[in-house]
Amino acid sequence: MKYPCCRKKEETPHCSAVIVAAGSSQRMGSDKLLHNLGIMPVLARTLLAFQDCDLVDEIVVVTRMEKIMEVAGLCKKYRIEKASKVISGGATRMESALAGVSEVKSRAKLIAIHDGARPLVSAELIERTIRAAAQYKAAVPAVKSVDSLKLVDDKDTVTGSVDREQVLRVQTPQVFEADLIKGALSYAAGKKLPLTDDCSAAELMGIKAHVVPGEEDNIKLTTPRDMLFAAAILKDRGEYLADRAWV
């Protein structure tokens, strides 16, 4: 995988970020986004990464109705100055993403959609993906699989192998031209298609996303064990953001 040709910052269209944080956290047992990871909640770390990326102009946070005030307070406490709106999401991730992209500023030419439960994303990865989307209309970060991959039938019997060189693990943020992703998500929602990521919606419109190098640290927190992995990554980084004053 090669990095796309970089453009100067002023040549990159305005990008709005939609942070999808409306999940039920059933496998975590409680709201994982408000769990502390180091000295701050998971969602605060996620938002700070986008706050710190120069190519992001605004942030729209999509959460559950009952969490709107709490998330708005979190944005204020951690000085997420780019947060323009905190809104209620839908019953599915796709519906929440559609709600978010529908609320970005009209001047946005690009929209980055990111899982709130990926708090270790770097500003560099965000910028890399935005620049690629500016060039290719759609861009997604991905990493190679280190495991052998098998096909199985409904009886849990292995029926074949998959060439792992042809398979990637896709991450977020996924970045798209604004009109493209708004149309794609609206179409998918209208058809009630069970899509698990935004790139799949773009594919329905015939758009093939450009792949940029993802980051192994950019894990999605799903189970309590993932919180342990994330804490270990933070310890290895030595990044507790203790230099910021939140009071």
Phi, psi and omega per residue, in radians:
M1 nan 2.356 -3.121
K2 -1.985 2.590 3.077
Y3 -1.247 2.453 3.056
P4 -1.210 2.749 3.100
C5 -1.058 2.308 -3.105
C6 -1.383 2.548 3.030
R7 -1.976 2.778 3.078
K8 -1.172 2.635 -3.082
K9 -0.950 -0.724 -3.065
E10 -1.220 -0.266 3.130
E11 -1.576 -0.153 -3.126
T12 -1.504 2.211 -3.127
P13 -1.049 2.766 3.084
H14 -1.017 2.321 3.139
C15 -2.105 2.228 3.013
S16 -1.783 2.533 3.120
A17 -1.922 2.300 3.043
V18 -1.909 2.054 3.132
I19 -1.769 1.986 -3.097
V20 -1.534 1.956 -3.052
A21 -2.418 0.753 -3.036
A22 -1.978 0.231 -3.106
G23 -1.247 2.915 -3.100
S24 -1.567 -0.256 3.135
S25 1.005 0.625 -3.089
Q26 -1.053 -0.719 -3.103
R27 -1.301 -0.319 3.101
M28 -1.481 -0.483 3.136
G29 1.717 -0.407 3.067
S30 -2.750 3.085 -3.026
D31 -1.157 1.774 -3.061
K32 -1.127 -0.491 -3.057
L33 -1.238 -0.352 3.130
L34 -1.808 0.025 3.004
H35 -1.185 2.534 3.042
N36 -1.311 2.352 3.004
L37 -2.141 1.788 -2.962
G38 1.307 -2.223 -3.048
I39 -1.684 0.086 -3.090
M40 -2.613 2.836 3.132
P41 -1.118 2.691 3.114
V42 -0.914 -0.862 -3.073
L43 -1.101 -0.603 3.115
A44 -1.082 -0.740 3.120
R45 -1.092 -0.735 3.126
T46 -1.055 -0.841 -3.100
L47 -1.140 -0.635 -3.136
L48 -1.124 -0.582 3.111
A49 -1.081 -0.697 3.130
F50 -1.366 -0.582 3.033
Q51 -1.039 -0.637 -3.061
D52 -1.489 -0.119 3.136
C53 -1.550 2.079 -3.073
D54 -1.101 -0.397 -3.079
L55 -1.503 -0.078 3.107
V56 -1.688 2.168 -3.099
D57 -1.628 -0.573 -3.125
E58 -2.631 2.813 3.123
I59 -2.266 2.239 3.013
V60 -1.958 2.137 -3.128
V61 -1.784 2.236 3.123
V62 -1.897 2.089 -3.090
T63 -2.372 -3.046 3.077
R64 -1.393 2.645 -3.077
M65 -0.910 -0.775 -3.068
E66 -1.287 -0.141 -3.122
K67 -1.846 0.006 -3.030
I68 -1.008 -0.862 -3.099
M69 -1.149 -0.676 -3.142
E70 -1.158 -0.737 3.130
V71 -1.203 -0.662 3.084
A72 -1.084 -0.681 3.083
G73 -1.144 -0.639 3.103
L74 -1.124 -0.730 3.112
C75 -1.049 -0.696 3.136
K76 -1.198 -0.778 -3.095
K77 -1.076 -0.735 -3.072
Y78 -1.699 0.234 3.003
R79 1.001 0.860 3.058
I80 -1.475 1.372 -2.990
E81 -1.208 -0.352 3.129
K82 -1.428 -0.168 -3.131
A83 -1.203 1.935 -3.109
S84 -1.632 -0.516 -3.098
K85 -2.612 2.561 2.920
V86 -2.135 2.041 -3.010
I87 -2.199 2.930 3.115
S88 -1.490 2.424 3.134
G89 -1.599 -2.952 -3.118
G90 -1.880 -2.915 -3.086
A91 -1.331 -0.405 3.140
T92 -2.193 2.893 3.118
R93 -1.054 -0.726 -3.117
M94 -1.090 -0.705 3.110
E95 -1.153 -0.624 3.098
S96 -1.190 -0.718 3.099
A97 -1.089 -0.721 3.119
L98 -1.106 -0.721 3.097
A99 -1.051 -0.712 -3.117
G100 -1.185 -0.834 -3.102
V101 -1.169 -0.410 3.123
S102 -1.302 -0.241 -3.065
E103 -1.878 0.019 -3.131
V104 -1.282 2.836 -3.137
K105 -1.116 2.554 -3.054
S106 -1.119 -0.413 -3.110
R107 -1.350 -0.194 -3.086
A108 -1.113 2.194 3.077
K109 -1.692 -0.437 3.101
L110 -2.216 2.611 3.057
I111 -2.277 2.207 3.052
A112 -1.764 2.236 3.111
I113 -1.979 2.203 -3.017
H114 -2.356 2.502 3.069
D115 -1.278 2.203 3.091
G116 -1.055 -0.397 -3.108
A117 -1.531 0.307 3.008
R118 -2.018 1.332 -3.011
P119 -1.388 -0.181 -3.062
L120 -1.726 0.198 3.069
V121 -1.096 2.499 -3.141
S122 -1.713 2.696 3.058
A123 -1.075 -0.533 3.130
E124 -1.148 -0.725 3.114
L125 -1.157 -0.714 3.102
I126 -1.028 -0.834 -3.124
E127 -1.110 -0.735 -3.133
R128 -1.044 -0.723 -3.102
T129 -1.272 -0.668 3.099
I130 -1.086 -0.802 -3.121
R131 -1.093 -0.660 3.117
A132 -1.172 -0.703 3.125
A133 -1.142 -0.606 3.092
A134 -1.077 -0.502 -3.118
Q135 -1.613 -0.626 -2.986
Y136 -1.995 0.049 -3.124
K137 1.404 -0.568 3.141
A138 -2.624 2.423 -3.127
A139 -2.582 2.501 3.123
V140 -2.394 2.505 3.022
P141 -1.512 2.553 -3.139
A142 -2.675 2.712 3.082
V143 -2.219 2.711 -3.123
K144 -1.283 2.672 3.050
S145 -1.469 2.366 3.106
V146 -1.732 -0.124 -3.132
D147 -1.676 2.695 2.969
S148 -1.287 2.473 -3.056
L149 -2.016 2.353 -3.104
K150 -2.195 2.646 2.985
L151 -1.690 2.422 3.120
V152 -2.286 2.737 3.093
D153 -1.704 -3.039 -3.089
D154 -1.247 -0.061 3.080
K155 -1.841 0.252 3.133
D156 1.071 0.620 3.087
T157 -1.875 2.304 3.122
V158 -1.160 2.232 -3.127
T159 -1.990 -0.132 -3.138
G160 3.017 3.088 -3.129
S161 -2.047 2.729 3.093
V162 -2.011 2.327 3.099
D163 -1.216 1.894 -3.061
R164 -1.174 -0.265 3.056
E165 -1.224 -0.298 3.136
Q166 -1.782 0.104 -3.085
V167 -2.191 2.353 3.111
L168 -2.193 2.662 3.037
R169 -1.649 1.955 -3.038
V170 -1.458 2.451 -3.141
Q171 -2.046 -3.025 2.929
T172 -2.173 2.748 0.264
P173 -1.371 2.522 2.973
Q174 -1.854 2.265 -2.979
V175 -2.102 2.396 -3.050
F176 -2.470 2.769 2.907
E177 -1.044 2.411 -2.982
A178 -1.015 -0.895 -3.095
D179 -1.102 -0.615 -3.129
L180 -1.087 -0.900 -3.049
I181 -1.284 -0.554 3.063
K182 -1.076 -0.789 3.126
G183 -1.164 -0.717 -3.105
A184 -1.143 -0.776 -3.134
L185 -1.205 -0.633 3.098
S186 -1.114 -0.732 3.129
Y187 -1.123 -0.828 -3.124
A188 -1.104 -0.703 3.127
A189 -1.153 -0.686 3.120
G190 -1.102 -0.578 3.127
K191 -1.538 -0.077 -3.098
K192 0.937 0.786 -3.130
L193 -1.409 2.388 -3.090
P194 -1.454 1.177 -3.101
L195 -1.563 2.525 -3.097
T196 -1.835 -0.174 3.066
D197 -2.569 2.891 -3.020
D198 -1.341 -0.503 3.094
C199 -1.050 -0.629 3.131
S200 -1.094 -0.636 3.099
A201 -1.159 -0.721 3.119
A202 -1.122 -0.616 3.128
E203 -1.075 -0.560 3.112
L204 -1.108 -0.425 3.132
M205 -1.635 0.149 3.122
G206 1.425 0.249 -3.117
I207 -1.675 2.207 3.092
K208 -1.791 2.075 -3.090
A209 -1.306 2.538 3.052
H210 -1.478 2.387 -3.110
V211 -1.663 2.303 3.030
V212 -2.036 2.753 3.138
P213 -1.091 2.174 3.061
G214 -1.466 -2.907 -3.134
E215 -2.299 2.310 3.134
E216 -1.057 -0.525 3.139
D217 -1.264 -0.254 -3.049
N218 -1.406 1.027 -3.063
I219 -1.448 2.719 3.062
K220 -1.743 2.233 -3.120
L221 -1.442 2.013 -3.091
T222 -2.137 -0.714 -3.109
T223 -2.119 2.882 3.090
P224 -0.967 -0.563 3.127
R225 -1.097 -0.607 3.127
D226 -1.109 -0.564 3.097
M227 -1.107 -0.631 3.099
L228 -1.154 -0.746 3.104
F229 -1.068 -0.780 -3.115
A230 -1.099 -0.722 3.117
A231 -1.103 -0.658 3.118
A232 -1.150 -0.665 3.106
I233 -1.124 -0.754 3.112
L234 -1.082 -0.729 3.139
K235 -1.109 -0.711 3.118
D236 -1.149 -0.642 3.118
R237 -1.268 -0.535 -2.999
G238 1.248 0.423 -3.073
E239 -1.873 1.685 3.054
Y240 -1.948 0.080 3.127
L241 0.936 0.570 -3.088
A242 -1.213 -0.195 -3.116
D243 -1.392 -0.151 3.131
R244 -1.626 2.452 3.111
A245 -1.761 2.094 -3.082
W246 -1.794 0.093 -3.095
V247 -1.949 nan nan
